[in-house]
């Protein structure tokens, strides 16, 4: 278990999106996020108090969570001074990056010397099976996106919150480091060996009560050439009964892929549904989740209304307006 | 480098398909395959001389290649006695299984004591990049299947053979253990970490001469729920200019997935092409490769003629009739 509360390390984040991990913790477990630590040039801001290590420790923080991701997920040499000092001053460190804290000899040595823990939440701790494709009891909902980082995790967490408030049976199923840091369990899917990806999702969403919903955190996009294989494993391993389409309308190209246009919501709907029905012929697209953070309230309302009319599906921004309408749609199937 | 020639270990193979590795070596590097070793209950047969370890060593074999795959790729305890004796009698062992020879303490100890090598060709030896999606020079052809184990590797190897004979520039690009055992290099794709799958295929098929073809070995199937994510990474990482559809017409369900029907060739064509065009809008489906091993010559001819007429594409069984027509189709684009 990771000791709370956290000091969120934002490092030298090149943009706000790269601090997705910190943002997720702040939004869904605000009681864990008592401050942020930013280095020179940091372009992300959680609107939390900027704290020194000493201040944060004094305020009760016991774990420094690396809340920023480089492309490729490496531990930057520029961060090392802060990380080593954090260990010396009594913090554990938790990270979801590809490169492991435990493999950095200086950090491992400092942690050992001071009796601190290095939590690499990305490392799979389970030997997952090969997917069997056998139909499971209970229901599953998967968020699929036109692109990476369009709000799939937020959508699932927001729906889970509404469903619990309504007394419905639901479980948020984390498939990425942020989700795992938030909930304390899950499958670090992008670190799973290729052959076991779909099996890991079957393992994560086992047989359940007929009226129980797993809300599976999506990853990547079927249209993102770097990560589409990961998404495909979710679509087939998750056997979703329901899909939520996720979109960010202001993006002019796929994240990290200049020259690649985002697909339309229609293309996502048709492609995802066709593929999902291989594993679950009853799968339906039930709603659309739009990330309107870069739009005014008026623009967002207009976009959502137009999308709803065009697609014939409820379209909401769960972060802005809550996920009530998406849960209504889920409850209706 | 793996020392040749080989004794092919078939163990207690439950069926012929599970000995795909041995069959591939025998078909494409017959000069390496001087004999087979079968245990009681073995259901596979390479039509090679059955040899004892002593006979095979006497005949020149220096490596015992594990030519059989269990579901999940584990090293069976039932094989251990033979494997240990092989090491004692002077053989190296080569394996493409998920579970590694080097992790079996008894084998590692026996190998150490006798100065023999354990080759785990499945283990990635490269830290692959995240896929960039950047367009590469040269041309690429990918074999995609309606199911697993329908002849995708055979198709690519057969085309490569024809192209070399014609003086065309081509390279077979191995993505699985058999291909790697045959060619001595490649990417063990199903053992690659999820996030790096597409990047490993970009790495495997780099910039090349404008008239050079990479013939990329396919894996899994977009319609096989256990492995579809791996296939997706090939479709997007490979940026294929040309797709060959591969099919085995006599199978009544997807391999290992009772209750899952095979898709039609039309469904495979449409789905694969639509997904491939995300990475390469110029991609075309150029031909169909049919594995007719379970059909009579007459049945095969009738099936191929009907398929060719229905799909408007050349349809051949490259193992039975050679890959000339598929190469003609490739040369025409």
Interface residues (C-beta under 8 A of the other chain):
Chain A: X71 X72 X73 X98 X129 X130 X131 X132 X133 X189 X190 X191 X192 X193 X194 X195 X197 X198 X199 X222 X223 X225 X226 X227 X228 X229 X230 X231 X232 X233 X235 X236 X237 X254 X257 X259 X260 X263 X271 X274 X275 X278 X279
Chain B: X71 X72 X73 X98 X129 X130 X131 X132 X133 X189 X190 X191 X192 X193 X194 X195 X197 X198 X199 X222 X223 X225 X226 X227 X228 X229 X230 X231 X232 X233 X235 X236 X237 X254 X257 X259 X260 X263 X271 X274 X275 X278 X279
